[in-house]
Amino acid sequence: MGGNRRYGHFQCSSCRQKWESSHVYVKKGTEKVEYGQECKRCKIVCFPYQVEPIRCSLCGQTDCDCQKDRHIDPTKAHRADLCMRCRAGKHCDTRNW
């Protein structure tokens, strides 16, 4: 699991829509979120109100060998059109963490 990748909880400050994402990235050595995500309703950039390490859904640890990330559905596409990191050219789906 990526060293600067985290799991984030979002809420739009305008429409109050909530969502979660396993594609939240922090600056190395800090917990400062580098990129926001756009609310699909309001089209405003939001930052997570809560950030936590990605925990394995099998064993519950943040650093394991199970190779299964929390809440990640491999059949669900990452919304690159709403992701500020992807828009900046650092595409999340390429495992470029």
ABEGO torsion letter per residue (X at the ends): XBAABBBBBBBBAAAGBBBBBABBBBBBGBABBABBBBBAAAGBBBBBABBBBBBBAAAGBABBAAGBBBGBBAABBBBAAABAAAAAGBBAAAGBX
